[in-house]
Amino acid sequence: MTFPHTVGVVGAGRVGAVVAARLRSAGYDVIAASARSVGSRTRVETMLPGVAVATPGQVAEQCDLLLLAVPDDALPGLVAELALDGHLHRGQVVVHTSGRYGLGVLAAAAHVGARPVAMHPAMTFTGTDVDLARLDGCVFGLTADGPEQDLAERLVADLGGVAVRIREEDRTTYHAALAHGANHLVTLVTQSMQMLRRVGADDPAAVLRPLLRAALDNALVYEDAALTGPVVRGDVETVRGHVEALAEQPVPTLDAYVAMARATSAHAIADGRLDDRRAKAIRRVLRESEWDVLATLVADEDSRADA
């Protein structure tokens, strides 16, 4: 079967515009894109100059490789609508970029003879040309059957990425792992920067950058062996001091600290560096802090009710 070269993208968001632009630079003919928001239309103009903006149905009808890069919750309905309204055709390659979903969400497309592929880039996107170079060496979680597997691997290679096969039943766990590691990392780093800014650090990023880079590099190589800090050492009073200091910060920051400290203690116990006695003492401190937070929230709620 001839390898598809005409590409249409539904969802010119941060992911869709970048992936389509990279395919275009690899020689694919990107002929149409759907773009509902002002931001998406701007991305088409800047990342895909000259590409026609059309409705999802019109995009699907024109191409032999359809790239669906829409939010997870919108994907099932979009596929069903395109299939039921006759916009998809036999032999067309339909690729979605969702991490959560595999091939099941493309069942309606497969029913009309399209060739389904799940191809998720394990990367965070800005939606600008900065992302193009980041695709070099980027892992793509692939789920595909039969001849579509070879086709999907070639697509990833043309994008400059590395293909990793993910079983259909493992897609949600795969995506949860990436979201937990990347999205929650951003939240933790942002909270740390806000705290440093409150204590007078003019450039909190400069304070954190060497530490975070070393911690990330060590974790990626050594996993739990890279753990350091008061929880691992069993420094109960230091943890207590942290909790008391964080009580003056926004509640989500204390919540995140307590949750991660509890998880860290479990890893440190499994690693053999934290004994059961000190672990129980640390968890007691963490538990007491949760009670204090709950009492504060209840008092605030009562106060608002009385106002």
Secondary structure, 3 states (H helix, E strand, C coil): CCCCCEEEEECCCHHHHHHHHHHHHCCCEEEEEECCCHHHHHHHHHHCCCCEECCHHHHHHHCCEEEECCCHHHHHHHHHHHHHCCCCCCCCEEEECCCCCCCHHHHHHHHCCCEEEEEEECCCCCCCCHHHHHCCCCEEEEECCCHHHHHHHHHHHHCCCEEEECCHHHHHHHHHHHHHHHHHHHHHHHHHHHHHHHCCCCCHHHHHHHHHHHHHHHHHHHHHHHCCCHHHHCCHHHHHHHHHHHCCCCHHHHHHHHHHHHHHHHHHHHCCCCCHHHHHHHHHHHHHHHHHHHHHHHHHHHHHHHC
